[in-house]
């Protein structure tokens, strides 16, 4: 006969086993829901990630008029244009520019130096001419300016003033009128001046102290012979006279006389 099994009512141990199984099934179901939700969220984020533009270089490609079947790939030349360029060596034009500037500077410096030399040469020539002319004028003027005769004072003083210029001309006129003329007339004074000459004769003793194209200072050795009622015979005075000569429109004239 077939063996039959009599059913037994579930006891406390059986109930514990069923409760544990139920809990495990619930956890498995909950875990399955979480994994399904995470997969769904991942599927939703995938298009978003795909939609995000990748960081990098943007290349604009213009479409041809007839269009294209497949989008063209970006040309490497477009990337080469944006790449940093290496400094190129200067060409022949770049090397010529500093050389041209240097030559220009040297040319200007040469012109300035040439102008300065030309000015110095011209000034030297003018000064040398002034020395010669002023010295000759001083030799001629000294005997006239430093001489007079009481018998013809007006004529002598007038002739002397023709060799003078500037303030000295006016000063000479006042001095001869107020001092020299009255004394010469009273004592019959006669003064004759000559530029001294070396013992062996020849050129009179006169030299240039300083010179410029417009002014020359001359040193002269002058002998003055004086006669009057105040002295017996003739008195000879040997003087050193410094004359300043100025260039004027009428030639070289005496602008100062100093006895040394």
VEXBABA-885289 format. One record per residue (C-alpha): residue in one letter; x, y, z. Coordinates in steps of 0.5 Angstrom, whole numbers, plus 500, padded with zeros to 3 digits. Layout:
<vexlums>
VEXLUM  code   xx   yy   zz
VEXLUM     a    X    Y    Z
...
</vexlums>
This chain:
<vexlums>
VEXLUM  code   xx   yy   zz
VEXLUM     x  500  500  500
VEXLUM     x  502  507  499
VEXLUM     x  505  510  505
VEXLUM     x  501  516  507
VEXLUM     x  504  522  511
VEXLUM     x  500  525  515
VEXLUM     x  500  533  515
VEXLUM     x  502  536  522
VEXLUM     x  501  543  524
VEXLUM     x  506  548  523
VEXLUM     x  510  549  529
VEXLUM     x  514  555  532
VEXLUM     x  520  553  528
VEXLUM     x  516  552  521
VEXLUM     x  514  559  522
VEXLUM     x  521  562  523
VEXLUM     x  523  559  517
VEXLUM     x  518  562  513
VEXLUM     x  519  569  516
VEXLUM     x  526  569  514
VEXLUM     x  525  567  507
VEXLUM     x  520  572  506
VEXLUM     x  525  577  509
VEXLUM     x  530  575  504
VEXLUM     x  525  575  498
VEXLUM     x  523  582  500
VEXLUM     x  530  584  500
VEXLUM     x  532  581  493
VEXLUM     x  526  585  491
VEXLUM     x  528  591  494
VEXLUM     x  535  590  491
VEXLUM     x  532  589  484
VEXLUM     x  528  595  484
VEXLUM     x  534  599  486
VEXLUM     x  538  596  480
VEXLUM     x  533  598  475
VEXLUM     x  532  605  478
VEXLUM     x  540  606  477
VEXLUM     x  540  603  470
VEXLUM     x  534  607  468
VEXLUM     x  538  613  471
VEXLUM     x  544  611  467
VEXLUM     x  540  611  461
VEXLUM     x  537  618  462
VEXLUM     x  544  621  463
VEXLUM     x  548  617  457
VEXLUM     x  544  622  452
VEXLUM     x  546  628  456
VEXLUM     x  553  626  457
VEXLUM     x  553  625  449
VEXLUM     x  550  631  448
VEXLUM     x  555  635  452
VEXLUM     x  560  638  447
VEXLUM     x  567  636  448
VEXLUM     x  572  641  450
VEXLUM     x  577  642  445
VEXLUM     x  578  646  438
VEXLUM     x  572  648  434
VEXLUM     x  573  648  427
VEXLUM     x  568  651  422
VEXLUM     x  568  648  415
VEXLUM     x  563  651  410
VEXLUM     x  559  646  406
VEXLUM     x  560  646  398
VEXLUM     x  554  649  394
VEXLUM     x  553  642  391
VEXLUM     x  553  639  398
VEXLUM     x  556  633  401
VEXLUM     x  554  626  402
VEXLUM     x  559  625  408
VEXLUM     x  561  630  413
VEXLUM     x  569  632  411
VEXLUM     x  574  631  416
VEXLUM     x  577  637  419
VEXLUM     x  584  639  415
VEXLUM     x  590  638  419
VEXLUM     x  592  645  416
VEXLUM     x  587  648  420
VEXLUM     x  590  646  426
VEXLUM     x  597  648  424
VEXLUM     x  594  655  423
VEXLUM     x  592  656  430
VEXLUM     x  599  652  433
VEXLUM     x  604  657  435
VEXLUM     x  609  659  430
VEXLUM     x  616  659  431
VEXLUM     x  620  665  430
VEXLUM     x  623  666  423
VEXLUM     x  630  668  422
VEXLUM     x  631  675  419
VEXLUM     x  631  676  412
VEXLUM     x  636  680  408
VEXLUM     x  631  686  409
VEXLUM     x  631  685  417
VEXLUM     x  639  685  416
VEXLUM     x  639  691  412
VEXLUM     x  635  696  417
VEXLUM     x  640  696  422
VEXLUM     x  646  697  417
VEXLUM     x  642  703  414
VEXLUM     x  641  706  421
VEXLUM     x  648  706  422
VEXLUM     x  650  709  416
VEXLUM     x  645  715  417
VEXLUM     x  648  716  424
VEXLUM     x  655  716  421
VEXLUM     x  653  720  415
VEXLUM     x  650  726  420
VEXLUM     x  656  725  425
VEXLUM     x  661  726  419
VEXLUM     x  657  732  416
VEXLUM     x  656  736  423
VEXLUM     x  664  735  424
VEXLUM     x  665  737  417
VEXLUM     x  661  743  418
VEXLUM     x  665  745  425
VEXLUM     x  671  744  421
VEXLUM     x  669  749  416
VEXLUM     x  667  754  421
VEXLUM     x  673  753  425
VEXLUM     x  677  754  418
VEXLUM     x  673  760  416
VEXLUM     x  674  763  423
VEXLUM     x  681  762  423
VEXLUM     x  682  766  416
VEXLUM     x  678  771  419
VEXLUM     x  682  772  425
VEXLUM     x  688  772  421
VEXLUM     x  686  777  417
VEXLUM     x  683  781  423
VEXLUM     x  690  781  426
VEXLUM     x  694  784  420
VEXLUM     x  689  789  419
VEXLUM     x  688  791  426
VEXLUM     x  695  792  427
VEXLUM     x  697  796  421
VEXLUM     x  691  801  423
VEXLUM     x  694  801  430
VEXLUM     x  700  803  428
VEXLUM     x  697  809  424
VEXLUM     x  693  811  429
VEXLUM     x  697  811  435
VEXLUM     x  702  817  433
VEXLUM     x  695  821  431
VEXLUM     x  691  820  437
VEXLUM     x  697  821  442
VEXLUM     x  700  828  439
VEXLUM     x  698  835  439
VEXLUM     x  700  842  438
VEXLUM     x  698  848  441
VEXLUM     x  698  852  435
VEXLUM     x  693  847  431
VEXLUM     x  689  844  437
VEXLUM     x  682  844  433
VEXLUM     x  685  840  427
VEXLUM     x  689  835  431
VEXLUM     x  684  833  435
VEXLUM     x  679  833  429
VEXLUM     x  684  828  425
VEXLUM     x  685  824  432
VEXLUM     x  677  823  433
VEXLUM     x  677  820  425
VEXLUM     x  681  814  428
VEXLUM     x  676  813  434
VEXLUM     x  669  810  435
VEXLUM     x  664  808  440
VEXLUM     x  664  811  447
VEXLUM     x  672  813  447
VEXLUM     x  671  817  441
VEXLUM     x  666  822  446
VEXLUM     x  670  821  452
VEXLUM     x  676  823  448
VEXLUM     x  673  829  445
VEXLUM     x  671  832  452
VEXLUM     x  678  831  455
VEXLUM     x  681  834  450
VEXLUM     x  676  840  450
VEXLUM     x  676  841  458
VEXLUM     x  683  839  460
VEXLUM     x  688  838  454
VEXLUM     x  687  844  450
VEXLUM     x  687  849  456
VEXLUM     x  694  847  458
VEXLUM     x  697  846  452
VEXLUM     x  695  853  450
VEXLUM     x  697  856  457
VEXLUM     x  704  853  456
VEXLUM     x  705  852  449
VEXLUM     x  705  845  449
VEXLUM     x  707  840  443
VEXLUM     x  707  833  444
VEXLUM     x  710  828  438
VEXLUM     x  709  821  439
VEXLUM     x  712  815  435
VEXLUM     x  711  808  435
VEXLUM     x  718  805  437
VEXLUM     x  723  801  433
VEXLUM     x  728  796  434
VEXLUM     x  735  798  435
VEXLUM     x  737  796  429
VEXLUM     x  731  799  425
VEXLUM     x  726  795  421
VEXLUM     x  719  794  424
VEXLUM     x  716  798  429
VEXLUM     x  715  795  436
VEXLUM     x  708  793  436
VEXLUM     x  704  786  437
VEXLUM     x  698  783  437
VEXLUM     x  695  781  444
VEXLUM     x  689  778  443
VEXLUM     x  685  777  436
VEXLUM     x  678  775  434
VEXLUM     x  674  777  427
VEXLUM     x  671  783  430
VEXLUM     x  676  785  436
VEXLUM     x  683  786  436
VEXLUM     x  688  788  442
VEXLUM     x  695  791  440
VEXLUM     x  701  793  445
VEXLUM     x  705  798  442
VEXLUM     x  711  801  445
VEXLUM     x  711  809  444
VEXLUM     x  716  814  445
VEXLUM     x  713  821  446
VEXLUM     x  717  828  446
VEXLUM     x  714  833  450
VEXLUM     x  716  841  449
VEXLUM     x  713  847  453
VEXLUM     x  715  853  457
VEXLUM     x  714  848  463
VEXLUM     x  720  844  461
VEXLUM     x  727  846  459
VEXLUM     x  729  843  452
VEXLUM     x  725  837  450
VEXLUM     x  723  831  454
VEXLUM     x  722  824  452
VEXLUM     x  717  819  455
VEXLUM     x  717  812  453
VEXLUM     x  711  809  454
VEXLUM     x  707  802  453
VEXLUM     x  700  803  450
VEXLUM     x  695  798  449
VEXLUM     x  690  799  444
VEXLUM     x  683  796  443
VEXLUM     x  681  796  436
VEXLUM     x  674  794  433
VEXLUM     x  672  793  426
VEXLUM     x  667  798  424
VEXLUM     x  664  799  417
VEXLUM     x  669  805  416
VEXLUM     x  675  800  417
VEXLUM     x  678  798  424
VEXLUM     x  678  804  429
VEXLUM     x  680  805  436
VEXLUM     x  675  803  442
VEXLUM     x  680  804  448
VEXLUM     x  687  806  450
VEXLUM     x  691  804  456
VEXLUM     x  698  807  458
VEXLUM     x  701  801  462
</vexlums>
